Amino acid sequence: MKIQPLVDLGIFHSDFSLIKKSSAKFKQINRFVEFADDLLKDLTPPADRPFTVVDFGCGKSYLTFILYWYFTEILKWNVKMIGMDLKKDVIDFCNATAEKYEYKNLSFQCGDIGSYNENTPIDMIVTLHACDTATDYALFHAICRKVKFILSVPCCQHEINNQFASSNFKVFSDYGLIQERFSTLLTDTIRAELLKCSHYQVQIMEFVDLCHTPKNMLIRAKLKENISPTDQKHLANVNKLMQEFSLVPTLYSLLEKNNLIESN
């Protein structure tokens, strides 16, 4: 696999052999491409415009570059990719790298997820370890724009852990590690249910082995072609969880504020 920008980014040596300390990162981005390939294998891309992908919280953009290579070199699609991150020096480096290799339809923007304001359609949103509520903002953008495909690997789910309180299940709070891990599962369960009530087909899957990263769950979602009235039962599940554990999740608040779900 000779992807030249990954040499610049410290994944490969100049002879394209894998740098040992980067093996876990390479395993993650390579696995992400496998999930993307499985999700898109039967899709015919738009004929009148590029297939547009946004990577929110792209960081050094290992994932963004390997996905761009996958779309252009493997699928041979007309693709437009945008990476967003808060760190200007990282964004400048990524833009310079894309320009160096003449990746004309790959660009990077400095800013938070909420500042993304391009009006062109987005076909796919990806996130790899977007921290805490950054994942919620990415999912909110996907729901608002009716983005057809979502691949998201969450990270650092602090919000629910900090809110967590339950009289019926107080035993969880007696053990900090147990509460933290349960809160992680609770966070992504709520995200999945909110996506389902927003008319997505959703799977939560193991991303990579735990030895490569402890943040190893992936949310994979595809917008349904036909809206079902039963989708709303998932909102009822969220409301029950929020009531039981005294929660106000960011994704729920964003959807409620924008009248995309019915308030409890």
C-alpha positions in Angstrom: 0.0 0.0 0.0 2.0 3.0 -1.3 0.2 6.1 0.0 2.8 8.8 -0.2 1.2 11.3 2.3 1.3 8.7 5.0 5.1 8.9 4.8 4.9 12.6 5.5 2.4 11.9 8.4 4.7 9.4 10.0 2.9 6.1 9.3 5.4 4.7 6.7 9.1 4.9 6.2 10.2 6.3 2.9 10.3 2.7 1.5 6.6 2.3 2.6 7.5 -0.1 5.4 5.4 0.5 8.5 6.9 2.5 11.3 6.5 0.3 14.3 5.2 2.9 16.7 2.5 3.8 14.2 1.2 0.2 13.8 -1.8 0.7 16.0 -2.8 3.9 14.2 -2.4 2.2 10.8 -4.5 -0.7 12.0 -7.3 1.7 13.0 -7.4 3.7 9.7 -7.1 0.6 7.6 -10.0 -1.0 9.5 -12.0 2.2 9.0 -11.5 1.9 5.2 -12.8 -1.7 5.4 -16.0 -0.4 7.1 -16.4 2.3 4.5 -15.9 -0.2 1.7 -18.6 -2.5 3.1 -21.0 0.4 3.6 -20.5 1.8 0.0 -19.9 -1.4 -2.0 -23.3 -1.4 -3.7 -23.6 2.4 -4.1 -23.6 4.2 -7.4 -22.0 7.7 -6.8 -23.7 10.9 -7.9 -23.3 11.5 -11.6 -23.6 15.3 -11.5 -21.3 16.2 -8.6 -18.5 14.8 -6.4 -19.4 12.3 -3.7 -18.7 14.6 -0.7 -17.2 13.4 2.6 -16.5 15.5 5.7 -14.1 14.3 8.4 -15.0 16.2 11.6 -12.1 16.5 14.1 -9.6 15.2 11.6 -6.5 15.9 13.6 -3.3 15.0 11.7 -5.7 13.5 9.1 -4.3 10.0 8.7 -7.8 8.8 8.1 -8.7 11.6 5.7 -5.7 10.9 3.5 -6.2 7.2 3.4 -9.9 7.6 2.6 -9.1 10.0 -0.2 -6.7 7.5 -1.6 -9.4 4.8 -1.3 -12.0 6.8 -3.1 -9.8 8.0 -5.9 -7.4 5.1 -6.4 -9.6 2.1 -5.5 -13.2 3.2 -6.3 -12.1 5.7 -9.0 -14.9 8.0 -7.8 -15.1 11.7 -8.3 -14.8 12.7 -4.6 -14.6 15.9 -2.6 -13.2 15.6 0.9 -13.0 18.1 3.7 -11.2 17.8 7.0 -12.0 20.1 10.0 -10.0 20.6 13.2 -9.4 23.3 15.7 -5.6 23.3 15.4 -4.4 25.8 12.8 -0.9 24.4 12.6 -2.2 21.0 11.9 -4.6 22.2 9.3 -1.9 24.3 7.6 0.3 21.2 7.4 -2.5 19.0 6.0 -3.4 21.6 3.3 0.3 21.8 2.4 0.6 18.0 2.2 -2.6 17.8 0.0 -1.2 20.5 -2.3 2.2 18.7 -2.5 0.6 15.6 -3.9 -1.9 17.5 -6.0 -4.9 16.2 -4.2 -7.1 18.8 -5.8 -10.4 17.7 -4.2 -9.0 17.4 -0.7 -8.9 20.4 1.6 -8.8 21.2 5.3 -10.6 23.9 7.3 -9.7 25.3 10.8 -12.7 25.6 13.1 -15.1 23.7 15.3 -17.8 21.4 13.9 -20.4 24.1 14.5 -18.6 26.5 12.2 -19.0 24.3 9.1 -21.4 26.2 6.8 -20.9 25.0 3.3 -24.3 24.6 1.5 -23.3 21.8 -0.8 -24.7 18.3 -0.1 -22.7 16.0 2.2 -22.9 12.3 1.4 -20.9 10.9 4.2 -19.6 12.1 7.6 -16.8 10.4 9.4 -15.2 10.9 12.8 -12.3 9.0 14.4 -12.0 9.6 18.1 -13.8 13.0 18.1 -13.6 13.8 21.8 -16.7 13.8 24.0 -19.5 16.0 22.7 -17.7 16.6 19.4 -19.2 13.3 18.3 -22.6 14.6 19.1 -22.2 17.8 17.1 -21.0 15.7 14.1 -24.0 13.4 14.4 -26.3 16.4 14.7 -24.9 17.9 11.5 -25.5 14.6 9.8 -29.1 14.4 10.9 -29.8 18.1 10.0 -28.4 17.7 6.5 -29.9 14.2 6.0 -26.4 12.8 5.3 -26.8 9.3 4.0 -23.8 7.6 5.5 -22.2 8.0 9.0 -19.1 6.2 10.3 -18.2 7.4 13.8 -15.7 6.1 16.4 -16.5 8.1 19.6 -13.9 8.9 22.3 -13.8 10.2 25.9 -17.5 10.1 26.7 -17.3 12.4 29.8 -20.6 14.2 29.6 -22.9 11.3 30.7 -20.4 10.1 33.3 -20.5 13.6 34.9 -24.3 13.8 34.9 -24.9 10.2 36.0 -27.2 9.8 38.9 -29.8 7.0 39.7 -31.6 6.0 42.8 -32.5 2.6 41.3 -29.0 1.8 40.1 -26.9 3.7 42.6 -24.6 0.7 42.9 -22.9 1.7 39.6 -21.7 4.9 41.4 -20.1 3.0 44.1 -17.3 2.0 41.7 -15.8 4.8 39.6 -14.5 2.5 36.9 -17.8 0.7 36.6 -19.7 3.9 36.3 -17.2 5.3 33.7 -17.5 2.2 31.5 -21.3 2.0 31.9 -21.6 5.7 31.0 -19.6 5.0 27.8 -22.1 2.3 26.8 -25.0 4.5 27.8 -23.7 7.4 25.8 -23.5 5.4 22.6 -26.7 3.6 23.2 -28.5 7.0 23.4 -26.7 8.2 20.2 -27.8 5.1 18.3 -31.4 5.4 19.5 -31.5 9.1 18.5 -30.2 8.2 15.1 -32.8 5.5 14.7 -35.6 7.9 15.6 -34.1 10.2 13.0 -34.7 7.5 10.4 -31.3 5.9 10.2 -30.4 2.2 10.2 -27.8 1.9 12.9 -25.3 -0.7 14.0 -22.8 -0.4 16.9 -19.8 -2.6 16.0 -16.4 -3.5 17.4 -13.9 -1.2 15.6 -10.6 -2.9 16.3 -9.2 -5.2 19.0 -8.8 -3.6 22.4 -5.1 -4.0 22.2 -5.0 -1.3 19.5 -7.2 1.2 21.3 -9.7 1.0 24.3 -12.0 3.3 22.3 -13.0 0.5 20.0 -16.7 0.9 19.2 -18.0 2.2 15.9 -21.4 3.7 15.1 -22.3 2.9 11.5 -25.5 4.4 10.2 -27.3 4.7 6.8 -30.3 7.0 6.2 -33.4 5.0 5.4 -35.2 5.5 2.1 -38.6 5.1 3.8 -39.6 6.7 7.1 -41.4 4.3 9.5 -43.7 5.5 12.3 -42.1 2.9 14.5 -38.9 5.0 14.4 -40.4 7.1 17.2 -40.3 4.2 19.7 -36.5 4.8 19.9 -37.1 8.3 21.2 -39.2 6.7 24.0 -36.2 4.5 24.9 -34.0 7.6 25.1 -36.5 9.4 27.4 -36.6 6.5 29.7 -32.8 6.4 30.0 -32.6 10.1 30.5 -35.2 9.9 33.3 -33.6 6.9 35.0 -30.1 8.3 35.0 -30.8 12.1 35.2 -29.3 12.9 31.9 -29.4 15.7 29.4 -27.3 14.5 26.4 -25.9 17.1 24.0 -27.3 15.3 20.9 -30.8 15.2 22.4 -30.6 18.9 23.4 -29.4 19.9 19.9 -32.2 17.9 18.2 -34.8 19.2 20.6 -33.7 22.9 20.2 -34.0 22.6 16.4 -37.4 20.9 16.5 -36.0 17.7 15.1 -37.5 15.6 17.9 -40.5 15.9 20.0 -39.6 17.0 23.6 -40.5 14.7 26.4 
